[in-house]
Amino acid sequence: MRKLVSAVMLMSIAVVGLGSANPAGATAGTTNIDYRCVATYGEPTVEGLYTDTVRDVVRDQLDAALAANPISVNVAYSTPSNGSPGRPLKSDPSFSVNAAIPQFEIPVVPGSDVKEANLTVQPGGYGTVNMAGAGVSPAAIQQSFPVPAWSPLNLKSPPVGGVSAPVTISGSATPSALGTINYQPGPVRLVASVYLRVNILFNNNKVTQPLVLDCLPEAPVANVGPGTNVVTDPYPCRADRPAPPHGFSDVASNKFYNNSVSWLVASNITSGVAPGLFGPDKTVTRGQMAAFLWNLQCKPEATSNHTFTDVAPPAYYDTPVSWLVEAGVTGGVAPGKFGPSAKVTRGQMATFLWALAGSPAPVGSPGFVDVNPEASYATPVAWLVEAGVTGGTSATTFSPSAPVTRGQMAVFLDQYDRNVWPPTV
């Protein structure tokens, strides 16, 4: 009998996180996670006298190798040492994952004269890697990877680099109140689809065997790094960024408020003025402002009802107005009057957001020529600028009497969420 031909399959799946670079002060480290893989076989293409036997031996050998040898996945992570003071960490670190499928051997087929054994990844780029699971962003990714047309590739000399695919993996975060947040790489599922072709050069025996390698971590959860002191997000309804496209036909992608409108919709702060319409040039009313701020705070319950005679159920702003009064954000426009249809000016907008933030004291004065230091909105305007919510309408003017449009208000609320934490209301 001819000597045993050692056939080795070694394919590397390189998974590289596409997130942002490690932030300053981040803690970096690595951890290993063992994955177990099983092979699912598709219908093979067979030619020759011994192909059925060769196919079965290949399957048996691969199954045995996968059962005996876990894939060791190395996870490189970075955990930010802290976020903005008092602000929850909303974004996950980037992970780099490298997985190597274990080797296996194809023995001599009894009764055959084996002269050569080849592995061919089919020309044309057959090959995919699929990522799915709680630790993957988005929930499932299928990414084709480029495959060189190796034909034939001798199994005894596999390519050192293997094949690779760029995908995005994000960790899942588990925060606790004023406690720690642990980043986890999973459970992440690795699925690789390849074509294995074995040529037995005796009576022209050939088998092309499609197979899918499905890999799951042996431990469903693996914490990957020192926790970071955080506070639990008090407003989980507010969406992360970038937000999905809003879908409004009257908000063009090149408008300054486009991304902010998307964030408002994703955070359920507004659904527009009509199906498919946001109304970016319409002026914000006090009723709309009440609803915006209430939704921004994730619809908190009010323990008492307002006493305004011009606000009553079933108005959409009735409950929001009750909460705003109870929280001390507004007292109305006159005794017993809220003025829900009145237009909101930039000075009033500043006062609303300043009161929502707990009426913080600014460091300096407004610095605008059109903002009288004695005006009721002077302190709110000064704080708004210092907080980074707005910079005014020019270098020297704030335009406190100008009406606020819905497009502008989207930006103000977006900037408030980005820069004002934690609210004290």
C-alpha positions as CSV (number, residue, x, y, z in Angstrom):
1,M,0.0,0.0,0.0
2,R,1.1,3.5,-0.7
3,K,2.2,5.6,2.2
4,L,-0.4,7.8,4.0
5,V,-0.9,11.2,2.3
6,S,-1.2,13.8,5.0
7,A,-3.8,16.4,4.0
8,V,-4.1,19.5,6.1
9,M,-6.8,22.1,5.9
10,L,-5.9,25.4,7.7
11,M,-8.1,28.4,7.0
12,S,-7.9,31.6,9.1
13,I,-10.9,33.8,9.6
14,A,-9.6,37.3,10.5
15,V,-12.4,39.4,12.0
16,V,-11.4,43.1,12.5
17,G,-13.5,45.5,14.4
18,L,-14.3,48.6,12.3
19,G,-15.1,50.9,15.2
20,S,-13.3,54.0,16.3
21,A,-9.7,54.0,17.5
22,N,-9.0,53.4,21.1
23,P,-9.9,56.5,23.1
24,A,-7.4,58.3,25.2
25,G,-7.1,56.7,28.6
26,A,-8.5,53.4,27.4
27,T,-7.5,50.1,29.0
28,A,-6.4,47.5,26.5
29,G,-6.0,43.8,26.9
30,T,-6.7,40.4,25.4
31,T,-8.6,37.3,26.3
32,N,-9.1,33.9,24.8
33,I,-12.4,32.2,24.1
34,D,-12.8,28.7,22.9
35,Y,-15.3,28.0,20.1
36,R,-16.6,24.6,19.1
37,C,-17.5,24.1,15.5
38,V,-19.7,21.6,13.7
39,A,-19.8,21.0,10.0
40,T,-23.0,20.9,7.9
41,Y,-22.5,19.3,4.5
42,G,-24.2,20.3,1.2
43,E,-24.8,18.1,-1.7
44,P,-21.4,17.2,-3.2
45,T,-20.3,16.9,-6.8
46,V,-18.7,13.4,-7.3
47,E,-16.9,11.8,-10.2
48,G,-15.1,8.5,-10.4
49,L,-15.1,5.1,-8.8
50,Y,-14.2,5.8,-5.2
51,T,-15.8,9.2,-4.7
52,D,-18.5,8.2,-2.3
53,T,-15.9,6.5,-0.1
54,V,-13.6,9.6,-0.3
55,R,-16.5,11.9,0.6
56,D,-17.5,9.9,3.6
57,V,-13.9,9.7,4.9
58,V,-13.4,13.4,4.4
59,R,-16.6,14.1,6.5
60,D,-15.6,11.7,9.2
61,Q,-12.1,13.1,9.5
62,L,-13.4,16.7,9.6
63,D,-16.1,15.9,12.2
64,A,-13.6,14.2,14.4
65,A,-11.1,17.1,14.2
66,L,-13.7,19.7,15.0
67,A,-15.0,17.6,18.0
68,A,-11.5,17.2,19.4
69,N,-10.1,20.6,18.9
70,P,-11.8,23.9,19.8
71,I,-11.0,27.1,17.9
72,S,-9.2,29.5,20.2
73,V,-10.4,33.0,19.5
74,N,-8.2,35.8,20.7
75,V,-10.2,39.0,21.6
76,A,-8.3,42.2,21.8
77,Y,-10.4,44.9,23.5
78,S,-10.2,48.4,24.7
79,T,-12.3,49.7,27.6
80,P,-12.5,53.5,28.0
81,S,-11.2,54.5,31.5
82,N,-14.1,57.0,31.8
83,G,-16.6,58.9,29.7
84,S,-17.7,62.4,30.2
85,P,-18.2,63.2,33.9
86,G,-21.3,61.5,35.1
87,R,-22.3,60.4,31.6
88,P,-23.1,56.8,30.8
89,L,-20.8,55.1,28.3
90,K,-23.1,54.5,25.3
91,S,-20.6,53.1,22.8
92,D,-18.8,49.7,22.9
93,P,-15.1,49.2,22.3
94,S,-13.7,47.8,19.1
95,F,-12.7,44.1,19.1
96,S,-10.2,42.3,16.9
97,V,-10.9,38.6,16.6
98,N,-8.8,35.9,15.0
99,A,-10.0,32.4,14.6
100,A,-8.2,29.4,13.1
101,I,-10.0,26.3,12.0
102,P,-8.1,23.2,13.3
103,Q,-6.2,20.9,11.0
104,F,-7.5,17.6,9.9
105,E,-6.1,14.7,7.8
106,I,-7.5,12.7,4.9
107,P,-6.2,9.1,5.2
108,V,-5.5,6.7,2.3
109,V,-8.7,5.3,0.9
110,P,-8.5,1.4,1.2
111,G,-8.1,-0.2,-2.2
112,S,-7.0,2.9,-4.0
113,D,-3.6,4.1,-5.3
114,V,-3.5,7.7,-3.9
115,K,-1.0,9.8,-5.6
116,E,-2.1,13.3,-4.8
117,A,-4.6,15.2,-2.6
118,N,-5.6,18.7,-3.3
119,L,-7.8,21.4,-1.6
120,T,-9.2,23.9,-4.0
121,V,-11.2,26.9,-3.1
122,Q,-13.4,27.3,-6.1
123,P,-12.4,30.1,-8.6
124,G,-14.8,33.0,-8.6
125,G,-14.6,33.8,-4.9
126,Y,-16.7,31.2,-3.2
127,G,-16.6,31.8,0.5
128,T,-18.5,33.8,3.0
129,V,-18.2,34.4,6.7
130,N,-21.4,35.1,8.7
131,M,-21.5,36.8,12.1
132,A,-24.6,36.6,14.2
133,G,-25.4,37.0,17.9
134,A,-25.9,39.5,20.8
135,G,-22.4,40.8,20.5
136,V,-22.6,41.6,16.8
137,S,-23.5,45.0,15.4
138,P,-25.9,44.9,13.5
139,A,-27.6,41.7,14.8
140,A,-26.4,39.7,11.8
141,I,-23.8,40.3,9.1
142,Q,-23.0,38.3,6.1
143,Q,-19.8,39.5,4.5
144,S,-18.3,38.0,1.4
145,F,-14.5,37.6,1.5
146,P,-12.1,37.6,-1.4
147,V,-10.7,34.1,-2.2
148,P,-7.7,33.7,-4.5
149,A,-8.3,31.2,-7.3
150,W,-6.0,28.5,-5.9
151,S,-6.2,25.6,-8.3
152,P,-5.0,23.3,-7.2
153,L,-3.7,24.1,-3.7
154,N,-1.7,21.3,-2.2
155,L,-3.1,20.4,1.2
156,K,0.4,20.0,2.6
157,S,1.2,23.7,1.8
158,P,-1.8,25.9,2.7
159,P,-1.5,29.6,2.4
160,V,0.0,31.2,5.6
161,G,-2.4,34.1,5.6
162,G,-5.6,32.2,4.7
163,V,-8.5,34.3,3.7
164,S,-10.0,37.3,5.6
165,A,-13.2,39.3,5.9
166,P,-13.8,42.7,7.4
167,V,-16.8,42.7,9.7
168,T,-17.9,44.8,12.7
169,I,-18.2,43.3,16.2
170,S,-19.3,45.3,19.2
171,G,-19.4,44.2,22.8
172,S,-22.6,44.0,24.8
173,A,-22.7,46.2,27.8
174,T,-24.2,45.4,31.2
175,P,-24.3,48.5,33.4
176,S,-25.4,48.8,37.0
177,A,-26.3,51.9,38.9
178,L,-23.1,53.8,39.8
179,G,-21.3,50.5,39.3
180,T,-19.3,49.0,36.6
181,I,-19.8,48.1,33.0
182,N,-18.3,44.9,31.5
183,Y,-17.8,44.5,27.8
184,Q,-18.6,41.1,26.4
185,P,-17.7,39.6,23.0
186,G,-20.7,37.3,22.8
187,P,-22.4,35.1,22.4
188,V,-21.0,35.7,18.9
189,R,-21.6,33.0,16.3
190,L,-19.0,32.4,13.6
191,V,-20.2,30.7,10.4
192,A,-17.8,30.1,7.5
193,S,-18.9,28.6,4.2
194,V,-16.3,27.0,2.0
195,Y,-16.0,24.5,-0.8
196,L,-13.6,21.5,-0.4
197,R,-12.4,19.7,-3.5
198,V,-10.4,16.4,-3.1
199,N,-8.8,15.0,-6.2
200,I,-7.7,11.3,-6.0
201,L,-5.7,10.8,-9.1
202,F,-6.7,7.2,-9.6
203,N,-9.5,6.6,-12.1
204,N,-10.0,10.4,-12.0
205,N,-11.8,10.4,-8.7
206,K,-13.0,13.9,-7.7
207,V,-15.2,15.2,-4.9
208,T,-16.3,18.8,-4.5
209,Q,-17.9,19.1,-1.1
210,P,-19.7,22.3,0.1
211,L,-19.6,22.7,3.8
212,V,-20.6,25.2,6.5
213,L,-18.6,25.5,9.7
214,D,-20.8,26.7,12.5
215,C,-19.0,27.8,15.6
216,L,-20.3,28.9,19.0
217,P,-18.4,29.9,22.2
218,E,-18.1,27.1,24.8
219,A,-18.9,29.7,27.5
220,P,-21.9,31.8,26.3
221,V,-20.7,34.9,28.1
222,A,-17.1,36.0,28.5
223,N,-16.3,39.3,30.2
224,V,-13.4,40.9,28.5
225,G,-12.0,43.6,30.7
226,P,-11.8,45.8,33.7
227,G,-15.1,47.5,34.4
228,T,-15.5,51.3,34.0
229,N,-17.2,53.4,36.6
230,V,-20.4,54.6,35.1
231,V,-23.9,55.7,35.9
232,T,-26.9,53.9,34.4
233,D,-28.3,55.8,31.5
234,P,-31.3,57.6,33.0
235,Y,-32.9,58.1,29.5
236,P,-32.6,54.8,27.7
237,C,-35.1,55.9,25.1
238,R,-32.6,58.3,23.6
239,A,-30.9,56.6,20.6
240,D,-27.2,56.0,20.0
241,R,-25.6,57.7,17.0
242,P,-25.5,57.4,14.1
243,A,-29.2,57.0,13.9
244,P,-31.1,55.3,11.1
245,P,-32.3,57.5,8.3
246,H,-35.5,59.4,9.2
247,G,-37.5,58.8,6.0
248,F,-39.0,62.3,5.7
249,S,-39.4,63.5,2.1
250,D,-39.1,67.2,3.2
251,V,-35.7,66.8,5.0
252,A,-32.8,66.6,2.5
253,S,-29.6,64.8,3.4
254,N,-27.6,68.0,2.9
255,K,-29.5,70.0,5.4
256,F,-27.8,71.0,8.7
257,Y,-30.6,69.4,10.7
258,N,-30.7,66.1,8.7
259,N,-28.8,63.9,11.2
260,S,-30.5,65.5,14.2
261,V,-33.9,64.8,12.7
262,S,-32.9,61.1,12.3
263,W,-31.8,61.0,16.0
264,L,-35.1,62.6,17.1
265,V,-37.1,60.0,15.2
266,A,-35.0,57.1,16.5
267,S,-35.4,58.4,20.1
268,N,-39.2,58.6,19.6
269,I,-39.1,62.4,20.3
270,T,-41.2,63.1,17.2
271,S,-42.8,61.3,14.3
272,G,-43.3,64.4,12.2
273,V,-46.3,66.6,11.3
274,A,-47.8,64.1,8.8
275,P,-46.9,60.8,7.3
276,G,-43.5,61.2,5.6
277,L,-43.3,64.9,6.5
278,F,-41.3,66.6,9.3
279,G,-42.1,70.2,8.6
280,P,-38.6,71.5,9.2
281,D,-39.5,75.2,8.4
282,K,-42.6,75.3,10.5
283,T,-42.3,77.3,13.8
284,V,-42.3,75.3,17.0
285,T,-45.3,76.0,19.2
286,R,-45.3,75.8,23.0
287,G,-47.5,72.7,22.9
288,Q,-44.9,71.0,20.6
289,M,-42.1,72.2,22.8
290,A,-43.8,70.6,25.8
291,A,-44.1,67.3,23.9
292,F,-40.5,67.5,22.7
293,L,-39.1,67.9,26.2
294,W,-41.4,65.3,27.7
295,N,-40.4,62.7,25.1
296,L,-36.7,63.7,25.4
297,Q,-37.0,62.7,29.1
298,C,-38.6,59.3,28.1
299,K,-42.2,60.3,29.0
300,P,-41.9,60.6,32.8
301,E,-45.1,60.3,34.8
302,A,-46.6,63.4,36.5
303,T,-48.1,63.0,39.9
304,S,-50.5,66.0,39.6
305,N,-52.4,67.7,36.8
306,H,-51.8,71.3,35.6
307,T,-54.5,73.9,36.1
308,F,-54.3,75.7,32.7
309,T,-57.7,76.4,31.2
310,D,-56.3,76.4,27.6
311,V,-54.9,72.8,27.9
312,A,-57.2,69.8,28.2
313,P,-57.4,66.2,27.1
314,P,-57.2,64.8,24.5
315,A,-54.5,67.3,23.4
316,Y,-51.2,65.5,22.8
317,Y,-49.4,68.0,25.0
318,D,-51.8,67.7,28.0
319,T,-49.7,65.2,30.0
320,P,-46.4,66.8,28.9
321,V,-47.6,70.1,30.2
322,S,-48.5,68.6,33.5
323,W,-45.0,67.1,33.9
324,L,-43.3,70.4,32.8
325,V,-45.2,72.4,35.4
326,E,-44.4,69.8,38.1
327,A,-40.8,69.7,37.2
328,G,-40.5,73.5,37.4
329,V,-39.6,73.9,33.7
330,T,-42.4,76.4,33.0
331,G,-45.2,78.2,34.7
332,G,-47.2,79.2,31.7
333,V,-47.6,82.6,30.0
334,A,-50.1,84.1,32.4
335,P,-52.2,82.9,35.4
336,G,-54.2,79.9,34.3
337,K,-52.8,80.1,30.7
338,F,-50.1,78.0,29.0
339,G,-50.5,79.3,25.5
340,P,-50.0,76.0,23.6
341,S,-50.4,77.6,20.2
342,A,-48.0,80.5,20.8
343,K,-44.8,80.4,18.8
344,V,-41.6,79.6,20.7
345,T,-38.8,82.2,20.3
346,R,-35.1,81.6,20.7
347,G,-35.0,83.3,24.0
348,Q,-37.9,81.1,25.3
349,M,-36.2,78.0,23.9
350,A,-33.1,78.9,25.9
351,T,-35.2,79.2,29.0
352,F,-36.9,75.9,28.5
353,L,-33.7,73.9,28.0
354,W,-31.9,75.8,30.9
355,A,-34.8,75.0,33.3
356,L,-34.8,71.4,32.0
357,A,-31.2,71.1,33.0
358,G,-31.9,72.3,36.5
359,S,-31.2,76.1,36.0
360,P,-27.4,75.8,36.2
361,A,-25.3,79.0,36.7
362,P,-23.2,80.0,33.7
363,V,-19.6,81.1,34.2
364,G,-19.9,84.3,32.2
365,S,-22.4,86.7,30.6
366,P,-24.2,86.1,27.3
367,G,-21.8,88.3,25.3
368,F,-24.4,89.1,22.6
369,V,-25.2,92.7,21.7
370,D,-28.9,91.8,21.4
371,V,-29.3,90.1,24.7
372,N,-29.9,92.6,27.6
373,P,-28.2,91.3,30.7
374,E,-31.4,92.1,32.6
375,A,-33.6,90.1,30.3
376,S,-35.3,87.0,31.7
377,Y,-33.5,84.8,29.1
378,A,-30.0,86.3,29.6
379,T,-28.8,83.7,32.0
380,P,-30.3,80.8,30.0
381,V,-28.7,82.1,26.8
382,A,-25.3,82.4,28.5
383,W,-25.6,78.8,29.8
384,L,-26.8,77.5,26.4
385,V,-23.7,78.8,24.7
386,E,-21.3,77.6,27.4
387,A,-23.0,74.1,27.2
388,G,-22.4,73.9,23.5
389,V,-26.1,73.7,22.6
390,T,-25.9,76.7,20.3
391,G,-23.5,79.5,19.3
392,G,-26.1,82.1,18.3
393,T,-27.1,83.4,14.9
394,S,-23.8,85.3,14.4
395,A,-20.6,86.1,16.4
396,T,-22.3,89.0,18.1
397,T,-26.1,88.2,18.0
398,F,-28.4,85.6,19.5
399,S,-31.7,86.8,18.0
400,P,-33.7,86.1,21.1
401,S,-37.0,87.2,19.5
402,A,-36.7,85.1,16.3
403,P,-39.0,82.1,16.1
404,V,-37.5,78.6,16.4
405,T,-38.2,76.3,13.5
406,R,-38.7,72.5,13.9
407,G,-35.4,71.9,12.0
408,Q,-33.5,74.2,14.4
409,M,-35.2,72.6,17.4
410,A,-34.1,69.2,16.2
411,V,-30.5,70.4,16.4
412,F,-30.9,72.1,19.8
413,L,-32.3,68.9,21.3
414,D,-29.6,66.8,19.6
415,Q,-26.9,69.1,21.0
416,Y,-28.6,69.1,24.5
417,D,-28.4,65.3,24.6
418,R,-24.8,65.3,23.4
419,N,-23.5,68.0,25.8
420,V,-25.7,68.3,28.9
421,W,-25.3,65.4,31.4
422,P,-26.6,64.5,33.8
423,P,-29.8,66.6,34.0
424,T,-30.8,67.4,37.6
425,V,-34.6,67.6,37.1
